Amino acid sequence: MLSRRRMLTMTASAMGAVAVGAATGNKAEAARPRRIPYGACVRVDPLQKELDYRAAIQTYCQQITPEGGLFWGPLRPTRDQFRFENADAVLAFAEANGMTMRGHTLIWYGTMPKWTDDIEGAAEAEHEMTTHIERVVSRYRGKVKTWHVVNEPIDDTKGDVPGLRPNIWLRNLGDRYIDLAFRTAHEVDPAAELVINEYDIECADGTSPKRREVFLKLIRDLVARGVPLHGVGLQGHIKGKYEIDRDGVYGFVSEIRSLGLKAHVTELDVIDYDLPGRIGTRDAIVAARAHDFLEAIFAAARPSVIATWGITDRYTWVPIWYKRRDGLPNRPLPLDDHYQPKPLWNVIDYFCNK
């Protein structure tokens, strides 16, 4: 565990360095090489149609992720149809701009097409899952070097301890569906880095410790069974009204490092639903939450990537679920809706160069 004195010393030093009260920098500074790559998920429509959006991705990112192009729903609308257009467009943009593309995600309970409701029994479920993974991973073999193989396997806390999240794979295959997904992806592309990805493990809200405990047990079991797991994704959809459980995050990352796994920050943003309306105050809290989260991770291990779920407040999932009651726009991401860097960007830039 980190001592309180060490935490306070690190916080004072880093917070001074990132100057979270104001955002600074220009495009030349933003584009300079970083020790840790910065990435963001991207939407195909503005990527193809909006110069400012495209320029922001080119300026700031070294990695990009299709926001939804590899989800089952858009990718496989019918049992026999695969539509790779969106993911292919993101990959083409990445390759044209010297970036890499991350694969998100092969197995997730969300955005499943209606036809999957008819999957019944272990044999059919295994066939559909393995067919999907083989088709997708083989298409991008050697080009997508990191896959989020299983996304959000832990259920939301309902009671004392959460379990595995119900989905069609758990219903038909039991918990071996996770092993099967990783082993299939590894067989198709043995060189790919395979990651398990989860949210809500960082806040001092009473929920995160339980989720960390269950998630860590799952990770230990996968490693013990020899499943080809290489990294753990900490999404970082931070609940802005809560402080970061820094000791808890530090302990979690220390444990996964001891298992020989790498840490990835995969979907960072700060949900500002309940934060004050005043922009300066709100942006400072958002930056401070991200700072404390990243600081605790770095104290245990350098992450392989720091990625946000979107780059600009103009395009973010947050108001879909967490629209502010005061009617003000959400500000969860490093660039504002006019593509200007905010204090959150200063924090990310500081840690990417740490």
C-alpha positions in Angstrom: 0.0 0.0 0.0 1.1 3.6 -0.5 1.8 5.5 2.6 -0.2 8.7 3.0 3.0 10.8 3.1 4.2 9.3 -0.2 0.8 9.9 -1.7 0.7 13.5 -0.6 4.2 14.1 -1.9 3.5 12.6 -5.3 0.2 14.5 -5.6 1.7 17.9 -4.8 4.6 17.3 -7.2 2.5 16.1 -10.1 -0.4 18.5 -9.6 2.1 21.4 -9.8 3.6 19.9 -12.9 0.3 19.6 -14.8 -1.1 22.9 -13.7 -4.7 21.6 -13.6 -6.2 25.0 -13.2 -5.7 26.0 -16.8 -5.0 24.2 -20.1 -2.0 25.2 -22.2 -0.1 23.9 -25.2 -0.2 24.1 -28.9 -0.4 21.6 -31.7 3.4 21.1 -31.9 3.6 20.3 -28.3 0.6 18.0 -28.5 2.1 16.0 -31.4 5.5 15.5 -29.8 6.5 11.8 -29.2 5.3 10.4 -25.8 6.8 7.7 -23.7 3.3 6.1 -23.3 0.9 6.3 -26.3 -2.2 8.3 -26.0 -5.3 7.0 -27.8 -9.0 7.7 -28.2 -12.0 6.0 -29.6 -13.3 7.5 -32.8 -16.6 7.8 -34.7 -16.5 7.1 -38.4 -19.0 9.8 -39.5 -17.1 12.9 -38.1 -13.8 11.2 -39.0 -14.8 11.2 -42.6 -16.7 14.5 -42.8 -15.3 17.0 -40.2 -11.9 18.5 -40.7 -11.6 19.7 -37.1 -12.3 16.3 -35.7 -9.9 14.6 -38.0 -7.2 17.2 -37.3 -7.6 16.6 -33.5 -7.2 12.9 -33.9 -4.1 13.4 -36.1 -2.6 15.9 -33.6 -3.1 14.1 -30.4 -3.4 10.4 -30.9 -1.0 7.6 -31.5 -3.6 4.9 -31.1 -7.3 4.9 -32.1 -10.2 2.5 -31.5 -13.5 2.2 -33.4 -16.2 3.4 -31.1 -18.7 0.9 -32.2 -17.6 -0.6 -35.5 -16.5 -3.9 -33.9 -19.5 -4.3 -31.7 -21.6 -7.4 -32.7 -24.7 -5.3 -33.6 -23.3 -3.1 -36.3 -20.7 -5.6 -37.3 -22.9 -8.7 -37.6 -26.5 -7.6 -38.1 -27.5 -11.1 -39.3 -26.1 -14.5 -38.6 -24.3 -14.8 -41.9 -23.4 -11.1 -42.6 -20.3 -9.3 -41.5 -20.0 -5.6 -42.2 -16.4 -4.4 -41.7 -16.8 -1.0 -43.4 -16.6 1.1 -40.2 -13.7 -0.8 -38.7 -11.9 -0.8 -42.0 -12.2 3.0 -42.3 -10.7 3.5 -38.9 -7.9 1.2 -39.6 -7.2 2.9 -43.0 -7.0 6.3 -41.2 -4.7 4.9 -38.5 -2.3 3.4 -41.1 -2.3 6.5 -43.2 -1.3 8.6 -40.1 1.2 6.4 -38.5 -1.1 5.2 -35.7 -2.2 1.7 -34.5 -5.8 0.5 -34.0 -7.0 -1.4 -31.0 -9.7 -4.0 -31.4 -12.7 -3.3 -29.2 -14.3 -5.7 -28.6 -14.8 -9.4 -29.4 -17.2 -10.4 -26.6 -19.5 -8.0 -24.8 -23.0 -8.3 -23.4 -24.1 -5.0 -25.0 -25.3 -4.2 -28.6 -26.0 -7.8 -29.4 -28.1 -8.2 -32.6 -31.6 -9.6 -32.2 -30.8 -12.9 -33.9 -28.5 -13.9 -31.1 -31.5 -14.3 -28.8 -32.2 -17.5 -30.7 -28.9 -19.1 -29.8 -29.7 -22.2 -27.7 -27.4 -24.7 -26.2 -23.6 -25.1 -25.7 -22.8 -26.4 -29.2 -24.5 -23.6 -31.1 -23.1 -20.9 -28.7 -19.6 -22.2 -29.1 -20.0 -22.4 -32.9 -21.3 -18.8 -33.1 -18.7 -17.4 -30.7 -15.7 -19.1 -32.3 -16.9 -18.3 -35.8 -17.2 -14.7 -35.0 -13.8 -14.4 -33.3 -12.0 -16.4 -36.0 -13.5 -14.2 -38.8 -12.8 -10.9 -37.1 -9.3 -11.6 -35.7 -8.1 -13.2 -38.9 -9.2 -10.2 -40.9 -7.0 -7.9 -38.9 -4.2 -10.3 -38.0 -0.9 -8.5 -37.9 -2.7 -5.1 -38.1 -4.6 -5.0 -34.9 -2.0 -5.8 -32.3 -4.2 -5.5 -29.1 -7.6 -6.9 -28.6 -10.1 -6.3 -25.8 -11.3 -9.9 -26.0 -13.9 -9.9 -23.2 -15.4 -6.6 -22.2 -17.2 -6.0 -18.9 -17.6 -9.6 -17.6 -18.5 -8.5 -14.0 -22.1 -7.7 -13.1 -23.2 -4.5 -11.5 -23.3 -4.9 -7.7 -26.7 -6.1 -6.6 -26.2 -7.3 -3.1 -23.0 -8.0 -1.2 -20.8 -9.3 -3.9 -21.2 -9.1 -7.7 -20.8 -12.2 -9.9 -20.3 -12.7 -13.6 -22.6 -10.6 -15.8 -25.5 -12.6 -17.3 -25.3 -12.9 -21.1 -26.0 -15.4 -23.8 -22.5 -16.9 -23.5 -22.7 -17.4 -19.7 -26.2 -18.9 -20.1 -25.2 -21.4 -22.7 -21.5 -22.1 -21.9 -21.1 -21.2 -18.3 -18.0 -19.3 -17.2 -15.8 -21.3 -19.7 -17.0 -18.8 -22.3 -14.2 -16.5 -21.2 -11.5 -19.1 -21.6 -12.9 -20.1 -25.0 -12.9 -16.5 -26.2 -9.2 -15.9 -25.3 -8.0 -19.3 -26.5 -9.7 -18.8 -29.9 -8.3 -15.3 -30.4 -4.9 -16.6 -29.5 -5.1 -19.5 -31.9 -6.0 -17.1 -34.8 -3.3 -14.5 -34.0 -0.7 -15.8 -31.5 1.2 -12.5 -31.7 -1.7 -10.4 -30.6 -1.9 -8.9 -27.1 -5.1 -10.1 -25.4 -6.8 -7.9 -22.8 -9.8 -8.3 -20.4 -11.5 -5.0 -19.9 -13.7 -3.7 -17.0 -15.1 -0.5 -15.4 -15.9 0.9 -11.9 -12.9 -0.3 -10.0 -11.5 3.1 -8.9 -14.0 5.2 -6.9 -14.3 5.5 -3.1 -18.0 4.9 -3.4 -18.4 1.5 -1.6 -19.0 -0.3 -4.9 -15.6 -0.4 -6.5 -13.9 -2.5 -3.8 -16.4 -5.3 -4.3 -16.0 -5.2 -8.1 -12.2 -5.2 -7.8 -12.3 -8.2 -5.6 -14.5 -10.3 -8.0 -12.6 -9.0 -11.1 -9.2 -9.9 -9.5 -10.4 -13.4 -8.6 -11.5 -13.9 -12.2 -8.1 -12.7 -13.4 -6.2 -15.0 -11.0 -8.3 -18.0 -12.1 -7.7 -17.3 -15.8 -3.9 -17.1 -15.2 -4.0 -20.3 -13.1 -5.7 -22.1 -15.9 -3.1 -21.0 -18.5 -5.5 -18.8 -20.4 -3.6 -16.6 -22.9 -4.3 -13.3 -21.1 -1.7 -10.6 -21.4 -3.2 -7.4 -20.0 -6.0 -5.9 -17.9 -8.0 -2.9 -19.1 -9.0 -0.3 -16.5 -11.7 1.6 -18.4 -11.7 4.6 -16.1 -15.2 5.9 -16.6 -14.7 7.9 -13.4 -17.7 9.0 -11.3 -16.7 12.6 -10.8 -18.5 13.2 -7.5 -16.4 10.5 -5.7 -12.7 10.7 -4.8 -10.4 8.0 -6.2 -9.7 5.1 -4.0 -6.0 5.5 -4.6 -4.8 2.7 -2.3 -7.4 0.3 -3.8 -6.3 1.1 -7.3 -2.6 0.8 -6.4 -3.2 -2.6 -4.8 -5.2 -3.8 -7.7 -2.5 -2.8 -10.3 0.3 -4.2 -8.1 -1.5 -7.5 -8.0 -2.0 -7.8 -11.8 1.6 -6.8 -12.3 2.6 -9.6 -9.9 0.7 -12.0 -12.2 2.8 -10.9 -15.1 0.0 -8.9 -16.7 0.2 -5.3 -18.1 -2.2 -2.5 -17.2 -4.0 -0.6 -19.9 -6.1 2.6 -19.3 -8.6 2.0 -22.0 -11.7 4.3 -21.8 -10.9 7.3 -19.6 -13.4 10.1 -19.1 -14.9 11.7 -16.0 -18.7 11.7 -15.6 -19.5 15.2 -14.5 -23.2 14.7 -14.0 -23.2 15.8 -10.4 -20.3 18.3 -10.4 -20.7 22.1 -10.1 -21.9 23.9 -13.2 -19.1 26.6 -13.2 -16.7 25.5 -16.0 -13.5 26.4 -14.2 -14.5 24.6 -11.0 -15.8 21.6 -12.9 -12.8 21.2 -15.2 -10.5 21.4 -12.2 -12.3 18.6 -10.4 -12.4 16.4 -13.6 -8.6 16.9 -14.0 -8.0 16.1 -10.3 -10.0 12.9 -10.5 -8.1 11.7 -13.6 -4.8 12.8 -11.9 -5.4 10.7 -8.8 -6.5 7.7 -10.8 -3.4 7.8 -13.1 -1.1 8.5 -10.2 -2.2 5.5 -8.3 -1.7 3.3 -11.4 1.7 4.7 -12.1 2.8 4.1 -8.5 2.3 0.4 -9.2 3.1 0.0 -12.9 3.5 2.1 -16.0 0.4 1.4 -18.2 0.9 0.4 -21.8 -1.5 3.1 -23.0 -3.7 5.9 -21.8 -6.8 6.1 -23.9 -10.0 8.1 -23.5 -13.4 7.2 -24.7 -13.6 10.0 -27.2 -11.5 13.0 -27.6 -13.9 16.0 -27.7 -16.9 16.9 -25.6 -18.7 17.4 -28.9 -18.9 13.6 -29.3 -19.3 11.7 -26.0 -21.6 8.9 -24.7 -21.9 10.6 -21.3 -25.0 12.7 -21.8 -26.9 9.7 -23.2 -26.9 8.3 -19.7 -25.8 11.2 -17.5 -27.3 14.3 -18.8 -26.9 17.2 -16.4 -30.0 18.4 -14.6 -29.0 22.0 -15.0 -29.0 21.7 -18.8 -25.3 22.6 -19.2 -23.3 20.4 -21.6 -21.2 17.6 -20.2 -17.4 18.1 -20.2 -15.9 14.6 -19.7 -13.1 14.6 -22.2 -9.7 16.2 -22.8 -10.8 18.7 -25.6 -13.9 20.9 -25.4 -16.5 21.0 -28.0 -14.4 23.6 -30.0 -11.4 21.2 -29.9 -9.5 23.3 -27.3 -7.4 21.4 -24.7 -8.8 21.5 -21.2 -7.0 20.8 -17.8 -7.8 17.1 -18.3 -5.5 17.1 -21.4 -2.7 18.6 -19.3 -3.0 15.6 -16.8 -3.0 13.1 -19.6 -0.1 14.7 -21.4 1.9 14.8 -18.1 1.4 11.1 -17.4 2.0 10.1 -21.0 5.4 11.7 -20.8 6.2 10.5 -17.3 
